Amino acid sequence: MVEINASTKISVKKTAPPPKAATGKPSAAVGGHRGSAPPLKPSALASPDAVASLLAKSKEEQKTFVFDHFQKALGEESIVKSISTPHAASTTKDRAGAAADVAVAAKELGVAFVLKECQITEKMQLALFPEGIDKLFVNHVSDPVEGGLRPSMSALSLASMETEATTAGSLGTDSKRGKSTPANAREGSLLVIRALCEIVGKPAEPFVVGAFLAASLDECGSASSSVRQAAEDATSAIISMAHPWAFPAVICPLLLQSLKSTEWRVKTTALERLEQCAMVNASYQVYKLIPKLIPALTDQVFDTKPQVAKATKSTLLAVCNTNTNQDIKNAIPAIVNAICKPADTNKAVSELMGTTFVVPVDASTLALLCPVLARALKEKLAIHKRQACLVISNMSKLVISPESIAPFGSLLVPELKKVATNVQFEEIRDEALKALANLTKALGDSYALAAQTQTDGDRTVTTNTTTSTSESAQQAEIMESEQARVEAEQKRIEAERLEAQRKEEEQAKKEEEERKRFKEAMDAQRELDLIAAREAAEKKKEEEIQREKQRLSTKSSTGTCQGCGLKKCKKTCMFYSGK
């Protein structure tokens, strides 16, 4: 028998427990976009028989059916039921099914019947904005907001930068945001809006696009995650269903107003919807509104929330890609990087330097280029200023319509003046003056055309019309005088340059003549020196000959004999010659 004591070791084989089935809601990817929600499916009207049964009912019964399922979509069915009746709590799935039932009923019975006669629209308005749609655009002290939808009453959004989760401490409760309606009711209303867009489609557009888009954007800042999710899905469904030409008149103003909200989630959703319009629904309409969109998006680039900044860059790229100008198509990524990161401005201008402008330049193209070029004119290095001047000069020659460049005159003209005045290098100053001349010419044409259009378009003279016409005429005169001043400056510089060139030529000619005379004098002096040297050599040679003769002669220089000292030698003299 085996004895077991304290030192006995027993090995036990461990078996891994089976994996548990996932429960609860799937968590969204951190820092990324949540995937598209699955389509809503009706619960009570899922079969053709159920739809036929609804159609066979009387109008009052149909109204009762719609009202009951709308109450269920709002999560209020449990309140209506008797307390003694057993029932489960309302879930998002139940509310989604009831919302789909309401949408199917609207599709079969008529949108106007369900939304107007059954008063579904009024009930959704009471749930989403009980104080009226105008209250979505005022702040907590009931003053007109210079920026955005209803702001949060909680602490600054900087306090919520540490986490992406929404808490009562970071965003504040919905009651503090002025939301007195229960979260289930607001979520249900948003689900009904989404169901109308997905199931009914275009017939529901007049009832949904507009106020309910504003309310859906506002609910993206809710403290309830289910309400936020329903609001994001509702905004996406509205944008997908809306007609492209609803973007300039309705959708774009609401999205731009949402970008002024103090809730960063509202901003992010508005940016995503704008990107959706640019890439899918209304590319042409977005392209036409680029001059209005770029300044609003540029303000969001440096938002304190990284989610907003990241969404802004993505939206900027999508909006800029709607531009149809093929000349700058390849430079658009560099332009967007320059807008988001000012240090990359020179890279964008270098990309534009390699562009040959052939296609006429319209207002949308100018809205992309002018902010980057204005920033390039402020660079420290003169070479970068020269590149910007060249691009502006080439661009101004191809402006498709004079009025399209008018908004950018105040942005470029002062900087070009500074370059033309303060830069040390003459070549760069000339390029700045050339660009300024082309730009002021285009600006003068634009203001003159605006004044003429305002004068000829409406002969009914009012104070505002007269003031606007006079302002355009004054601006046209200012641009004409500026253009004349630039041309006069160019002529003056050209005259000074010609005068300096003439003086340089005269000086060069004078120096050439002096060099020629000096050369002739030096040549003559060399000839004289050679003659003097030859004469001295001949004289020296003669002297040497004389000395040699004298050395070989018996007579001295005085004519006496070198032996006896007499002029006539004696016979006894060794040099006596016998004569």
C-alpha positions as CSV (number, residue, x, y, z in Angstrom):
1,M,0.0,0.0,0.0
2,V,1.4,3.4,-1.1
3,E,2.0,5.8,1.8
4,I,1.1,9.4,1.2
5,N,2.7,12.0,3.3
6,A,3.6,15.7,3.2
7,S,6.5,15.2,0.8
8,T,4.5,13.2,-1.7
9,K,4.2,14.9,-5.2
10,I,1.2,14.3,-7.3
11,S,1.0,15.5,-11.0
12,V,-2.4,16.4,-12.3
13,K,-3.1,17.0,-16.0
14,K,-4.8,20.3,-16.6
15,T,-7.5,20.6,-19.2
16,A,-8.2,23.9,-20.9
17,P,-11.9,25.1,-20.4
18,P,-13.9,25.3,-23.6
19,P,-14.1,28.8,-25.1
20,K,-17.0,30.9,-24.0
21,A,-19.5,32.3,-26.5
22,A,-19.2,36.0,-27.0
23,T,-21.9,38.0,-25.3
24,G,-22.9,41.6,-25.2
25,K,-22.2,44.3,-27.8
26,P,-19.1,44.0,-30.0
27,S,-16.6,46.7,-29.2
28,A,-15.8,49.2,-31.9
29,A,-12.3,49.5,-33.2
30,V,-10.3,52.0,-31.3
31,G,-9.5,55.0,-33.4
32,G,-11.2,53.7,-36.5
33,H,-14.5,53.8,-38.2
34,R,-17.2,51.5,-37.1
35,G,-18.4,49.2,-39.9
36,S,-21.7,49.9,-41.6
37,A,-24.7,48.7,-39.6
38,P,-26.8,45.8,-40.9
39,P,-30.1,46.7,-42.5
40,L,-33.1,47.0,-40.3
41,K,-35.6,44.1,-40.5
42,P,-39.3,44.4,-39.5
43,S,-40.6,42.1,-36.8
44,A,-44.4,42.4,-37.2
45,L,-44.5,43.1,-40.9
46,A,-41.8,40.6,-42.0
47,S,-44.1,38.5,-44.2
48,P,-46.4,39.4,-47.2
49,D,-49.4,38.0,-45.2
50,A,-48.8,40.5,-42.4
51,V,-48.5,43.4,-44.9
52,A,-51.8,42.2,-46.6
53,S,-53.5,42.0,-43.2
54,L,-52.4,45.6,-42.4
55,L,-53.8,46.8,-45.8
56,A,-57.1,45.1,-45.1
57,K,-57.6,47.0,-41.9
58,S,-59.6,50.2,-41.6
59,K,-57.9,53.5,-41.4
60,E,-58.4,53.8,-37.7
61,E,-57.0,50.4,-37.1
62,Q,-54.0,51.2,-39.3
63,K,-53.4,54.4,-37.3
64,T,-53.6,52.3,-34.1
65,F,-51.1,49.8,-35.5
66,V,-48.7,52.6,-36.5
67,F,-49.0,54.3,-33.2
68,D,-48.5,51.2,-31.2
69,H,-45.4,50.2,-33.1
70,F,-44.0,53.7,-32.9
71,Q,-44.5,53.6,-29.1
72,K,-42.7,50.3,-29.2
73,A,-39.8,51.8,-31.2
74,L,-39.6,54.5,-28.5
75,G,-39.4,51.9,-25.8
76,E,-42.7,53.1,-24.2
77,E,-44.7,49.8,-24.7
78,S,-43.8,48.6,-21.2
79,I,-45.2,51.9,-19.8
80,V,-48.5,51.5,-21.6
81,K,-49.0,47.9,-20.5
82,S,-50.5,47.0,-17.2
83,I,-48.1,46.5,-14.4
84,S,-49.6,43.1,-13.8
85,T,-48.8,42.0,-17.4
86,P,-45.5,40.1,-17.6
87,H,-43.2,41.7,-20.1
88,A,-39.4,42.1,-20.8
89,A,-37.5,45.3,-20.9
90,S,-37.2,47.0,-24.3
91,T,-34.0,46.3,-26.1
92,T,-32.3,48.0,-29.1
93,K,-33.2,45.0,-31.2
94,D,-36.9,45.3,-30.3
95,R,-36.9,49.0,-31.0
96,A,-35.1,48.5,-34.3
97,G,-37.7,45.9,-35.4
98,A,-40.6,48.2,-34.4
99,A,-38.9,51.1,-36.3
100,A,-38.7,48.9,-39.4
101,D,-42.4,48.0,-39.0
102,V,-43.2,51.7,-39.0
103,A,-41.2,52.2,-42.1
104,V,-42.8,49.3,-43.9
105,A,-46.2,50.7,-42.9
106,A,-45.2,54.0,-44.4
107,K,-44.1,52.4,-47.6
108,E,-47.4,50.4,-48.0
109,L,-49.9,52.9,-46.6
110,G,-48.2,56.1,-47.8
111,V,-45.5,58.3,-46.3
112,A,-47.8,61.3,-45.9
113,F,-50.4,59.1,-44.1
114,V,-48.0,57.6,-41.6
115,L,-45.9,60.7,-40.9
116,K,-48.5,63.4,-41.1
117,E,-52.0,61.9,-40.3
118,C,-50.6,59.5,-37.7
119,Q,-48.5,62.4,-36.4
120,I,-45.3,60.4,-36.3
121,T,-43.2,63.4,-37.5
122,E,-44.5,65.5,-34.6
123,K,-43.8,62.8,-32.1
124,M,-40.2,62.4,-33.4
125,Q,-39.7,66.1,-33.2
126,L,-40.9,66.1,-29.6
127,A,-38.5,63.4,-28.8
128,L,-35.4,64.9,-30.6
129,F,-35.9,68.6,-30.2
130,P,-38.9,69.3,-27.9
131,E,-38.0,73.0,-27.7
132,G,-37.9,73.4,-31.5
133,I,-35.3,73.0,-34.2
134,D,-34.0,76.5,-33.6
135,K,-32.9,75.5,-30.1
136,L,-30.4,73.1,-31.6
137,F,-28.4,76.1,-32.7
138,V,-28.2,78.2,-29.5
139,N,-25.9,77.9,-26.6
140,H,-26.7,77.3,-23.0
141,V,-27.5,81.0,-22.3
142,S,-30.0,81.2,-25.2
143,D,-27.8,83.4,-27.2
144,P,-27.1,82.9,-30.9
145,V,-24.1,80.6,-31.2
146,E,-21.2,81.9,-33.2
147,G,-20.2,78.3,-33.3
148,G,-22.4,75.4,-33.7
149,L,-25.0,73.0,-32.4
150,R,-25.9,73.0,-28.7
151,P,-22.6,72.9,-26.8
152,S,-21.9,70.7,-23.8
153,M,-22.5,72.3,-20.4
154,S,-19.7,70.1,-18.9
155,A,-16.1,70.8,-18.5
156,L,-13.9,71.7,-21.5
157,S,-13.3,68.9,-24.0
158,L,-9.6,69.0,-23.1
159,A,-10.6,67.1,-20.0
160,S,-11.8,64.2,-22.1
161,M,-8.6,63.8,-24.2
162,E,-7.2,61.1,-22.0
163,T,-9.7,58.4,-23.2
164,E,-12.0,57.8,-26.2
165,A,-14.7,56.4,-23.9
166,T,-17.6,58.7,-23.2
167,T,-18.3,59.2,-19.5
168,A,-20.5,61.5,-17.5
169,G,-17.3,63.3,-16.3
170,S,-15.9,63.9,-19.8
171,L,-19.0,64.8,-21.8
172,G,-21.6,65.5,-19.2
173,T,-25.1,63.9,-19.0
174,D,-27.7,64.5,-21.6
175,S,-29.8,66.4,-19.1
176,K,-27.0,68.9,-18.7
177,R,-27.0,69.2,-22.5
178,G,-30.7,70.1,-22.4
179,K,-31.9,66.6,-23.3
180,S,-34.9,65.8,-21.1
181,T,-36.3,63.0,-23.4
182,P,-35.3,59.5,-22.3
183,A,-32.4,57.9,-24.2
184,N,-34.6,55.0,-25.4
185,A,-37.1,57.4,-27.0
186,R,-34.3,59.4,-28.8
187,E,-32.7,56.2,-30.0
188,G,-36.1,54.9,-31.2
189,S,-36.7,58.1,-33.1
190,L,-33.3,57.8,-34.8
191,L,-34.0,54.2,-35.7
192,V,-37.3,55.3,-37.3
193,I,-35.5,57.9,-39.3
194,R,-32.9,55.4,-40.5
195,A,-35.6,52.8,-41.3
196,L,-37.5,55.4,-43.4
197,C,-34.3,56.1,-45.4
198,E,-33.5,52.4,-45.9
199,I,-37.0,51.0,-46.5
200,V,-39.0,53.8,-47.9
201,G,-36.3,55.6,-49.7
202,K,-36.8,58.7,-51.9
203,P,-40.5,59.3,-51.0
204,A,-39.4,60.0,-47.4
205,E,-36.7,62.5,-48.4
206,P,-38.8,65.6,-48.0
207,F,-39.8,64.6,-44.5
208,V,-36.4,63.5,-43.3
209,V,-33.6,65.6,-44.8
210,G,-33.3,68.9,-43.0
211,A,-34.4,69.1,-39.4
212,F,-33.9,65.4,-38.6
213,L,-30.4,65.6,-40.1
214,A,-29.6,68.4,-37.7
215,A,-31.1,66.5,-34.8
216,S,-29.2,63.3,-35.7
217,L,-25.9,65.3,-35.8
218,D,-26.7,66.8,-32.4
219,E,-27.4,63.4,-30.9
220,C,-23.9,62.2,-32.0
221,G,-22.7,64.0,-28.8
222,S,-25.0,62.1,-26.5
223,A,-23.7,60.5,-23.4
224,S,-25.5,57.2,-24.3
225,S,-23.4,55.0,-26.6
226,S,-26.6,53.4,-28.1
227,V,-28.0,56.9,-29.0
228,R,-24.7,57.9,-30.5
229,Q,-24.5,54.7,-32.6
230,A,-28.1,55.2,-33.8
231,A,-27.4,58.9,-34.6
232,E,-24.3,58.0,-36.7
233,D,-26.3,55.4,-38.6
234,A,-29.2,57.8,-39.1
235,T,-26.9,60.5,-40.5
236,S,-25.3,58.0,-42.9
237,A,-28.7,56.8,-44.1
238,I,-29.9,60.3,-44.6
239,I,-26.9,61.3,-46.7
240,S,-27.1,58.1,-48.7
241,M,-30.8,58.7,-49.5
242,A,-30.6,62.5,-50.1
243,H,-30.6,63.9,-53.7
244,P,-27.2,65.3,-54.7
245,W,-28.7,68.8,-55.2
246,A,-29.9,68.8,-51.6
247,F,-26.2,69.1,-50.6
248,P,-25.7,72.8,-51.5
249,A,-29.0,74.1,-50.0
250,V,-29.6,71.9,-47.0
251,I,-26.9,69.4,-46.1
252,C,-23.8,71.5,-46.5
253,P,-25.0,74.4,-44.2
254,L,-25.9,71.8,-41.5
255,L,-22.6,70.0,-41.7
256,L,-20.6,73.3,-41.6
257,Q,-22.7,74.4,-38.6
258,S,-22.0,71.1,-36.9
259,L,-18.2,71.7,-37.3
260,K,-18.6,74.6,-34.9
261,S,-19.9,72.4,-32.1
262,T,-18.0,72.0,-28.9
263,E,-18.7,68.2,-28.9
264,W,-15.8,66.5,-30.8
265,R,-18.0,63.5,-31.7
266,V,-20.4,65.8,-33.5
267,K,-17.5,67.3,-35.5
268,T,-16.1,63.8,-36.4
269,T,-19.5,62.6,-37.6
270,A,-20.0,65.8,-39.6
271,L,-16.6,65.3,-41.2
272,E,-17.4,61.7,-42.0
273,R,-20.7,62.7,-43.7
274,L,-19.0,65.3,-45.7
275,E,-16.4,62.8,-46.9
276,Q,-19.3,60.5,-47.8
277,C,-20.9,63.2,-49.9
278,A,-17.6,63.9,-51.6
279,M,-16.8,60.3,-52.4
280,V,-20.2,58.8,-53.1
281,N,-23.3,61.0,-53.2
282,A,-22.6,64.5,-54.4
283,S,-19.1,64.8,-55.8
284,Y,-20.0,67.5,-58.4
285,Q,-21.9,69.6,-55.8
286,V,-19.0,69.3,-53.4
287,Y,-16.6,70.4,-56.1
288,K,-18.6,73.5,-56.7
289,L,-18.6,74.4,-53.0
290,I,-14.8,73.9,-52.4
291,P,-14.3,77.7,-51.9
292,K,-16.7,77.5,-49.0
293,L,-15.6,74.2,-47.6
294,I,-11.8,74.7,-47.5
295,P,-11.8,77.5,-44.9
296,A,-14.2,75.6,-42.7
297,L,-12.1,72.4,-42.9
298,T,-8.9,74.3,-42.4
299,D,-10.1,75.5,-39.0
300,Q,-10.5,71.9,-37.8
301,V,-7.0,70.8,-38.8
302,F,-5.4,71.8,-35.5
303,D,-8.3,70.7,-33.3
304,T,-7.2,69.5,-29.8
305,K,-8.8,66.1,-30.4
306,P,-6.7,63.8,-32.6
307,Q,-9.8,62.1,-33.9
308,V,-11.1,65.4,-35.3
309,A,-7.7,66.3,-36.8
310,K,-7.4,62.8,-38.5
311,A,-10.9,62.9,-39.8
312,T,-10.3,66.5,-41.1
313,K,-7.3,65.4,-43.2
314,S,-9.2,62.5,-44.7
315,T,-12.2,64.7,-45.5
316,L,-9.9,67.4,-47.0
317,L,-8.3,64.8,-49.3
318,A,-11.7,63.5,-50.4
319,V,-13.1,67.1,-51.0
320,C,-10.0,68.2,-52.9
321,N,-10.1,65.0,-55.1
322,T,-13.4,66.2,-56.5
323,N,-11.6,68.9,-58.3
324,T,-11.6,68.2,-62.1
325,N,-8.5,70.3,-63.0
326,Q,-6.1,67.8,-64.4
327,D,-3.1,70.1,-64.1
328,I,-3.1,69.9,-60.3
329,K,-4.5,66.4,-59.9
330,N,-1.1,64.9,-59.1
331,A,-0.3,67.7,-56.6
332,I,-3.4,67.4,-54.6
333,P,-1.9,65.1,-51.9
334,A,1.0,67.5,-51.4
335,I,-1.4,70.5,-51.2
336,V,-3.5,68.7,-48.5
337,N,-0.3,67.9,-46.6
338,A,0.7,71.5,-46.8
339,I,-2.7,72.6,-45.4
340,C,-2.5,70.1,-42.5
341,K,1.3,70.6,-41.9
342,P,2.6,74.1,-42.8
343,A,6.2,72.8,-42.8
344,D,5.4,71.0,-46.0
345,T,4.4,74.2,-47.9
346,N,7.6,74.3,-49.9
347,K,7.1,70.7,-51.1
348,A,3.6,71.6,-52.4
349,V,4.9,74.6,-54.2
350,S,7.7,72.6,-55.7
351,E,5.1,70.1,-57.0
352,L,3.2,73.1,-58.5
353,M,6.4,74.4,-60.1
354,G,6.5,71.3,-62.2
355,T,2.9,71.9,-63.4
356,T,2.2,73.5,-66.8
357,F,-1.1,75.3,-66.5
358,V,-3.1,74.6,-69.6
359,V,-6.6,74.0,-68.3
360,P,-8.5,77.2,-67.3
361,V,-8.4,77.9,-63.5
362,D,-11.8,78.1,-61.7
363,A,-12.8,79.2,-58.2
364,S,-12.4,75.7,-56.8
365,T,-8.9,75.4,-58.0
366,L,-8.0,78.8,-56.7
367,A,-9.5,77.9,-53.3
368,L,-7.0,75.0,-53.1
369,L,-3.9,76.9,-54.3
370,C,-4.2,80.4,-52.9
371,P,-3.8,79.6,-49.1
372,V,-0.7,77.5,-49.8
373,L,0.8,80.1,-52.1
374,A,0.0,82.9,-49.6
375,R,1.9,81.0,-47.0
376,A,4.8,80.3,-49.4
377,L,5.2,84.1,-50.0
378,K,5.9,84.4,-46.2
379,E,8.8,81.9,-46.3
380,K,12.2,83.1,-45.2
381,L,14.2,81.9,-48.1
382,A,13.9,84.0,-51.2
383,I,14.0,81.1,-53.6
384,H,10.7,79.8,-52.1
385,K,9.1,83.2,-52.6
386,R,10.3,83.2,-56.3
387,Q,8.6,79.8,-56.8
388,A,5.3,81.1,-55.4
389,C,5.5,84.2,-57.6
390,L,6.0,82.1,-60.7
391,V,3.0,79.9,-59.9
392,I,0.8,82.9,-59.2
393,S,1.8,84.6,-62.4
394,N,1.1,81.5,-64.5
395,M,-2.1,80.8,-62.7
396,S,-3.5,84.3,-63.0
397,K,-3.3,84.2,-66.8
398,L,-5.7,81.3,-67.0
399,V,-8.5,82.4,-64.6
400,I,-11.7,81.1,-66.2
401,S,-13.9,83.9,-64.9
402,P,-12.8,87.2,-63.3
403,E,-15.2,87.0,-60.4
404,S,-13.7,83.6,-59.2
405,I,-10.4,85.3,-58.2
406,A,-12.0,88.2,-56.3
407,P,-12.1,86.5,-52.9
408,F,-8.4,85.8,-52.9
409,G,-7.2,89.3,-53.8
410,S,-6.8,90.4,-50.2
411,L,-4.9,87.2,-49.5
412,L,-2.2,87.5,-52.2
413,V,-1.8,91.2,-53.2
414,P,-0.3,92.4,-49.9
415,E,2.2,89.6,-49.8
416,L,3.3,90.1,-53.4
417,K,3.8,93.8,-52.6
418,K,6.1,92.9,-49.7
419,V,8.1,90.6,-51.9
420,A,8.3,93.2,-54.7
421,T,9.6,95.8,-52.1
422,N,11.6,94.0,-49.5
423,V,13.4,91.1,-51.2
424,Q,17.1,91.8,-51.9
425,F,17.4,90.0,-55.3
426,E,16.4,91.9,-58.3
427,E,15.2,88.8,-60.3
428,I,12.8,87.8,-57.5
429,R,11.4,91.4,-57.3
430,D,10.8,91.3,-61.0
431,E,8.9,88.0,-60.8
432,A,6.8,89.5,-57.9
433,L,5.9,92.6,-60.0
434,K,5.0,90.4,-62.9
435,A,2.8,88.2,-60.8
436,L,1.3,91.3,-59.2
437,A,0.5,92.8,-62.6
438,N,-1.3,89.7,-63.8
439,L,-3.2,89.3,-60.5
440,T,-4.3,92.9,-60.3
441,K,-5.4,92.8,-63.9
442,A,-7.6,89.8,-63.2
443,L,-8.9,91.4,-60.0
444,G,-9.8,94.6,-61.8
445,D,-11.7,92.7,-64.4
446,S,-13.6,90.8,-61.7
447,Y,-14.7,94.0,-59.8
448,A,-15.6,95.8,-63.0
449,L,-17.7,92.8,-64.2
450,A,-19.4,92.6,-60.8
451,A,-20.3,96.3,-60.9
452,Q,-21.6,96.0,-64.4
453,T,-23.7,92.9,-63.5
454,Q,-25.2,94.6,-60.5
455,T,-26.0,97.7,-62.5
456,D,-27.6,95.9,-65.5
457,G,-29.2,93.0,-63.6
458,D,-31.7,94.9,-61.6
459,R,-32.9,98.4,-62.6
460,T,-34.8,98.8,-59.3
461,V,-32.4,100.9,-57.3
462,T,-32.3,100.3,-53.6
463,T,-29.9,101.4,-50.9
464,N,-28.2,98.0,-50.6
465,T,-27.9,97.6,-54.4
466,T,-26.5,101.1,-54.8
467,T,-24.0,100.5,-52.0
468,S,-22.9,97.1,-53.3
469,T,-22.6,98.6,-56.9
470,S,-20.5,101.5,-55.6
471,E,-18.3,99.2,-53.6
472,S,-17.6,97.0,-56.6
473,A,-16.9,100.1,-58.7
474,Q,-14.5,101.4,-56.0
475,Q,-12.8,98.1,-55.8
476,A,-12.5,98.1,-59.6
477,E,-10.9,101.6,-59.5
478,I,-8.6,100.5,-56.8
479,M,-7.4,97.5,-58.7
480,E,-7.1,99.5,-61.9
481,S,-5.0,102.1,-60.1
482,E,-2.9,99.3,-58.5
483,Q,-2.4,97.8,-61.9
484,A,-1.4,101.1,-63.3
485,R,1.0,101.7,-60.4
486,V,2.5,98.3,-61.0
487,E,2.9,98.9,-64.7
488,A,4.4,102.3,-64.0
489,E,6.8,100.7,-61.5
490,Q,7.7,98.1,-64.1
491,K,8.3,100.8,-66.7
492,R,10.4,102.8,-64.2
493,I,12.5,99.8,-63.3
494,E,12.9,99.0,-67.0
495,A,13.9,102.6,-67.8
496,E,16.4,102.5,-64.9
497,R,17.7,99.2,-66.1
498,L,18.1,100.5,-69.7
499,E,19.8,103.6,-68.4
500,A,22.2,101.6,-66.2
501,Q,22.8,99.3,-69.2
502,R,23.6,102.3,-71.4
503,K,26.0,103.7,-68.8
504,E,27.6,100.3,-68.5
505,E,28.1,100.1,-72.2
506,E,29.6,103.6,-72.3
507,Q,31.9,102.8,-69.5
508,A,32.9,99.5,-71.1
509,K,33.6,101.4,-74.4
510,K,35.6,104.0,-72.6
511,E,37.6,101.4,-70.8
512,E,38.2,99.5,-74.1
513,E,39.5,102.7,-75.7
514,E,41.8,103.3,-72.7
515,R,43.1,99.8,-72.9
516,K,43.7,100.2,-76.6
517,R,45.6,103.5,-76.1
518,F,47.6,102.0,-73.3
519,K,48.4,99.0,-75.4
520,E,49.6,101.2,-78.3
521,A,51.7,103.3,-75.9
522,M,53.2,100.1,-74.4
523,D,54.0,98.8,-77.8
524,A,55.7,102.1,-78.8
525,Q,57.7,102.1,-75.6
526,R,58.8,98.5,-76.2
527,E,59.9,99.5,-79.7
528,L,61.9,102.4,-78.3
529,D,63.4,100.2,-75.7
530,L,64.4,97.7,-78.4
531,I,66.0,100.5,-80.5
532,A,67.9,101.8,-77.5
533,A,69.0,98.4,-76.6
534,R,70.3,97.8,-80.2
535,E,72.1,101.1,-80.2
536,A,73.7,100.4,-76.9
537,A,74.8,97.0,-78.1
538,E,76.4,98.4,-81.3
539,K,78.1,101.1,-79.3
540,K,79.5,98.6,-76.9
541,K,80.7,96.4,-79.7
542,E,82.5,99.4,-81.3
543,E,84.1,100.2,-78.0
544,E,85.3,96.7,-77.7
545,I,86.7,96.8,-81.2
546,Q,88.5,100.0,-80.5
547,R,89.9,98.6,-77.3
548,E,91.1,95.5,-79.1
549,K,92.7,97.6,-81.8
550,Q,94.3,99.8,-79.2
551,R,95.6,96.7,-77.4
552,L,97.1,95.3,-80.6
553,S,98.6,98.7,-81.7
554,T,102.2,100.0,-80.9
555,K,101.0,103.5,-80.5
556,S,99.3,104.7,-77.5
557,S,96.2,106.8,-77.5
558,T,98.4,110.0,-77.7
559,G,100.2,108.7,-80.8
560,T,103.6,108.0,-79.1
561,C,105.4,104.7,-79.3
562,Q,104.7,102.4,-76.4
563,G,108.3,101.3,-76.4
564,C,110.4,104.4,-76.7
565,G,107.8,107.0,-76.0
566,L,108.6,109.0,-79.1
567,K,106.2,109.7,-81.9
568,K,108.9,108.6,-84.4
569,C,110.8,105.6,-83.1
570,K,114.6,105.4,-83.1
571,K,116.4,102.7,-84.8
572,T,117.2,101.2,-81.5
573,C,113.4,100.9,-80.6
574,M,112.1,97.4,-80.8
575,F,109.0,98.8,-82.6
576,Y,111.1,100.6,-85.2
577,S,109.6,99.9,-88.6
578,G,112.4,101.4,-90.7
579,K,110.4,104.3,-92.0
